[in-house]
Amino acid sequence: MLGLDSCPAERGEAEHESTDFLEPTIETTAPDLWLTHDGVGLGPLRVDLAETYWRWENSLPVMAGYARQTPESLTERTAGLEAQLEGSADQTRFTIYRHHDDTWAPVGMTSLLTDDRYRTGEFFIYIGEPDHRGHGTGTIATTMILDWAFHVTALRCVYLEVLANNTAAIRAYEKAGFGTVGTRRRTGSWFGQPADEVIMDAIPEEYTGPRLVEAAVLGNRQSRR
Ligand SMILES: CC(C)(COP(=O)(O)OP(=O)(O)OC[C@H]1O[C@@H](n2cnc3c(N)ncnc32)[C@H](O)[C@@H]1OP(=O)(O)O)[C@@H](O)C(=O)NCCC(=O)NCCS
């Protein structure tokens, strides 16, 4: 299973005398958003969120969801973010935002790692802010990623692996349009025990979600489809 080392962030220096970085990120200016739908926004990865990504990815619910066994240092995460910010040719990564109290708050991250030879992409997601899990954000963001994958990145198939025990994730993926194609046995770990992994995929011919990309490009003009 590909872990969260594929999902990291950046920052200028690494010293930390205070614990201010453990606080949720408060936005003071409106973030750049590429796509919005139903109170969920997708925007670019941000250097200034390096510590936030690190905090999210090293929280136990996210570590458990990715069967990650060792926490990552902020130094490693910072280096990882630098690589991610320079690897846009085969990586599409978004900060996920949720709109509430008249602001867009960063709440998680989602990624598509593409294989140009076959026009496929592996999908990853987490909602890092605990209060924002279980309120539909993951489902909406997953739908938005599929729209982007098929109508911007021109992928022929998007796939993922998820621990069979991760019922909330599987439910969110199903609602967003992924279908199960198989199970790999005992290739994962759940609370230290061997766990199966479910393989899911989605193809553009079966996509029935909202055409957000098309609407963003064409606006009120008639679609040419
Ligand atoms: C998986 C994750 C991205 C889903 O995002 P989310 O915003 O919490 O999910 P949603 O609220 O959109 O949907 C969750 C669905 O699972 C359901 N659900 C939640 N807990 C469940 C459980 N224990 N059993 C069954 N269904 C469950 C919810 O009821 C909801 O379905 P519903 O809308 O039909 O009621 C998020 O929970 C997360 O980041 N988890 C930690 C990291 C992780 O596991 N990432 C995925 C690794 S593959």
The ligand as an SDF file (V2000), in Angstrom:
LIG
                    3D

 48 50  0  0  0  0  0  0  0  0999 V2000
  -12.2800    8.4190    4.5870 C   0  0  0  0  0  0  0  0  0  0  0  0
  -12.6070    9.8960    4.6110 C   0  0  0  0  0  0  0  0  0  0  0  0
  -11.7910   10.6050    3.5340 C   0  0  0  0  0  0  0  0  0  0  0  0
  -14.1020   10.0580    4.2730 C   0  0  0  0  0  0  0  0  0  0  0  0
  -14.4060   11.4500    4.3240 O   0  0  0  0  0  0  0  0  0  0  0  0
  -15.6570   11.9500    5.2120 P   0  0  0  0  0  0  0  0  0  0  0  0
  -15.8850   13.3660    4.9080 O   0  0  0  0  0  0  0  0  0  0  0  0
  -15.4110   11.5950    6.6370 O   0  0  0  0  0  0  0  0  0  0  0  0
  -16.8090   11.0050    4.6120 O   0  0  0  0  0  0  0  0  0  0  0  0
  -18.3260   11.3670    4.2750 P   0  0  0  0  0  0  0  0  0  0  0  0
  -18.9150   12.1080    5.4270 O   0  0  0  0  0  0  0  0  0  0  0  0
  -18.3870   12.0070    2.9490 O   0  0  0  0  0  0  0  0  0  0  0  0
  -18.9550    9.9150    4.1320 O   0  0  0  0  0  0  0  0  0  0  0  0
  -18.7020    8.9180    5.0630 C   0  0  0  0  0  0  0  0  0  0  0  0
  -19.7680    7.8510    4.9100 C   0  0  0  0  0  0  0  0  0  0  0  0
  -19.3760    6.7260    5.6600 O   0  0  0  0  0  0  0  0  0  0  0  0
  -20.3700    6.4840    6.6120 C   0  0  0  0  0  0  0  0  0  0  0  0
  -19.7150    5.9430    7.7720 N   0  0  0  0  0  0  0  0  0  0  0  0
  -19.0150    6.6040    8.7010 C   0  0  0  0  0  0  0  0  0  0  0  0
  -18.5680    5.7470    9.6140 N   0  0  0  0  0  0  0  0  0  0  0  0
  -18.9860    4.5210    9.2210 C   0  0  0  0  0  0  0  0  0  0  0  0
  -18.8640    3.2260    9.7480 C   0  0  0  0  0  0  0  0  0  0  0  0
  -18.1710    2.9820   10.8580 N   0  0  0  0  0  0  0  0  0  0  0  0
  -19.4570    2.2050    9.0670 N   0  0  0  0  0  0  0  0  0  0  0  0
  -20.1340    2.4210    7.9420 C   0  0  0  0  0  0  0  0  0  0  0  0
  -20.2920    3.6500    7.3790 N   0  0  0  0  0  0  0  0  0  0  0  0
  -19.7160    4.6690    8.0340 C   0  0  0  0  0  0  0  0  0  0  0  0
  -21.0560    7.7790    6.8580 C   0  0  0  0  0  0  0  0  0  0  0  0
  -22.3200    7.5850    7.4510 O   0  0  0  0  0  0  0  0  0  0  0  0
  -21.1130    8.3100    5.4570 C   0  0  0  0  0  0  0  0  0  0  0  0
  -22.1090    7.6680    4.7010 O   0  0  0  0  0  0  0  0  0  0  0  0
  -23.6100    8.2830    4.5630 P   0  0  0  0  0  0  0  0  0  0  0  0
  -23.4470    9.6640    4.0120 O   0  0  0  0  0  0  0  0  0  0  0  0
  -24.2800    7.3560    3.6160 O   0  0  0  0  0  0  0  0  0  0  0  0
  -24.1930    8.3070    5.9220 O   0  0  0  0  0  0  0  0  0  0  0  0
  -12.3170   10.5170    6.0130 C   0  0  0  0  0  0  0  0  0  0  0  0
  -13.1640    9.9300    6.9670 O   0  0  0  0  0  0  0  0  0  0  0  0
  -10.8720   10.3700    6.4340 C   0  0  0  0  0  0  0  0  0  0  0  0
  -10.0570   11.1790    6.0530 O   0  0  0  0  0  0  0  0  0  0  0  0
  -10.5320    9.3480    7.2260 N   0  0  0  0  0  0  0  0  0  0  0  0
   -9.1590    9.1880    7.7360 C   0  0  0  0  0  0  0  0  0  0  0  0
   -8.1340    8.9230    6.6180 C   0  0  0  0  0  0  0  0  0  0  0  0
   -8.5660    7.8070    5.7010 C   0  0  0  0  0  0  0  0  0  0  0  0
   -9.0180    6.7700    6.1300 O   0  0  0  0  0  0  0  0  0  0  0  0
   -8.3750    8.0400    4.3850 N   0  0  0  0  0  0  0  0  0  0  0  0
   -8.7070    7.0850    3.3600 C   0  0  0  0  0  0  0  0  0  0  0  0
   -7.6440    6.0720    3.2110 C   0  0  0  0  0  0  0  0  0  0  0  0
   -7.9790    4.9930    1.8360 S   0  0  0  0  0  0  0  0  0  0  0  0
  1  2  1  0
  2  3  1  0
  2  4  1  0
  2 36  1  0
  4  5  1  0
  5  6  1  0
  6  7  2  0
  6  8  1  0
  6  9  1  0
  9 10  1  0
 10 11  2  0
 10 12  1  0
 10 13  1  0
 13 14  1  0
 14 15  1  0
 15 16  1  0
 15 30  1  0
 16 17  1  0
 17 18  1  0
 17 28  1  0
 18 19  1  0
 18 27  1  0
 19 20  2  0
 20 21  1  0
 21 22  1  0
 21 27  2  0
 22 23  1  0
 22 24  2  0
 24 25  1  0
 25 26  2  0
 26 27  1  0
 28 29  1  0
 28 30  1  0
 30 31  1  0
 31 32  1  0
 32 33  2  0
 32 34  1  0
 32 35  1  0
 36 37  1  0
 36 38  1  0
 38 39  2  0
 38 40  1  0
 40 41  1  0
 41 42  1  0
 42 43  1  0
 43 44  2  0
 43 45  1  0
 45 46  1  0
 46 47  1  0
 47 48  1  0
M  END
$$$$
